[in-house]
Amino acid sequence: MTSGLMEILFKSYPDGILYKSKDSKKIIANKRFYDFNLVKNKPLAQDLEFFSKENAKKFSAVENRINKDRQPVTFKTTSRKNHSEKTLSITALPVINQNEYLGISYIVRDITEDEQIKERFFLNNYQLHALLENVPKLIYMKDINGNYITGTKYTDEFVREGKDIINNILLNMQTLKDINEQEDKTVIKKNTAISTEKEIRDINGRKHWYQIYKAPINDYDNNVIGLIVMIQNIDDSRMLEAQRETFVASLGHDLKNPTLAQIRAVELLLKGDFGNISDSQREILEMILDSCKYMSGMLGSLLATYRNERGVVKLNYEDFSLADLVLECVDEMVYVAKNKQTELVIKDESCQKTILGDKIQIKRVIMNLLSNGIKYAFSNSTVNITIYNEGDYTCFKFENNSPFIPPEKQQTIFAQYVSFAGTYKELGIGLGLYTSQKIIEAHGGKMFVKSFKDDRNIFGFKLYNKNNSAKREQTVSF
């Protein structure tokens, strides 16, 4: 092969190539080879000392070996250029023509990225191993046939014997097997993760609750090649949940009885069973009766929520006048406002006569907002309440004079258990605005808050007009 022909072949080759005759008198290399910075100078010297100092010994040893054995040799080396280091894979091949040994060809390839990937893989593998060894959880992997691959140190006995070492429970293996097979098929068939809560019996027949999460392990073509499984005993949380439901149901029941007694007593007073009453007394008693009935309805909703639907309330949609409902709420709050020396002023600017929603739950929102609006308003001030339209929405808002709410607090004001009552030495647990937002969002609406540095605050909500086809949820979860 002539040097001219080799140059033509080498010119477009993506890897570095060097040909060196056995007497080092004929040395040909492509441009890519020079880029790896393995040699002293260009053009290549016509002797054995042409490799850079860092690689001379290594190449000399390889050449001696090939001269002796006439067999290919592959090795790794590094090259440095401009403070950058590359890892190279070099294959040295004896060049033989008609049994005559002519010299050596070197093929040089940059494997820096491959080595970095390999290094990251080993690091990740080490981290995974450390995680599996030390996390006190039941987490493991298995193939699509259900065969165990690896997992935390607690999973081996769990998979083989059904023994939950973390909670000292020995589960019924047959029950566990049935659950595994059914769920595995779902994950593999749908190629999606699932999370379930299952009741599993132990070997003595006692029931235990476990949360089971399973996710597919996919190859590069998104085919399921295995599953990852995470299992956690939730007996304690289930017990706590049951205790909470019992407590709330008992509390609701204990509150409902005196509320019903108040309703009956006020009704008898209004009927005149205890003597004549004046018009002003009748007005006050009627407002007390409305408030007691509202409280009774809320307690009934609370009981239904915790006893039957575990935090989910069914919404009963009907057409009603938002303006009339606001007036009803203001009438119930007027004496609370009077005690705070606060005036309530209503403006009805809406052209929509009715809206579609759950009247009891919307009243709950308005009462929460008015209660906050009066509670935090400065004494001897006015709370302005407005009903108006904005595009596809019918809106309610109040504006009061109260302390400025910083932007960072505005972002969290509707979160659960966030309350500013402590700042004003009030009693509050931060559920009113959270509950209100849940109700309005279930109706497809929005809550809003605006605060100004001149101590003006605006709270309100927007509900889609009745004729709007926006999606409204059938239930609301708290």
Secondary structure, DSSP 4 states (H G I P E B T S, - for coil): --HHHHHHHHHT-SSEEEEEETTSS-EEE-HHHHHT--BSSSSPPSSTT-B-HHHHHHHHHHHHHHHHH---EEEEEEEEETTEEEEEEEEEEEEEETTEEEEEEEEEEE-HHHHHHHHHHHHHHHHHHHHHHH--SEEEEEETT--EEEE-TTHHHHHHH-EETTTTEEB-HHHHHHHHHHHHHHHHHHTS-EEEEEEEEBTTS-EEEEEEEEEEEE-TT--EEEEEEEEEE-HHHHHHHHHHHHHHHHHHHHHHHHHHHHHHHHHHHHHTTT----HHHHHHHHHHHHHHHHHHHHHHHHHHHHHHSSSEEE---EEE-HHHHHHHHHHHHHHHHHHTT-EEEEEE----S-EEE-HHHHHHHHHHHHHHHHHSSPTT-EEEEEEEEETTEEEEEEEEE-----HHHHTTTTSTT---GGGGT----S-HHHHHHHHHHHTT-EEEEEEETTTEEEEEEEEE-TT------SEEE-
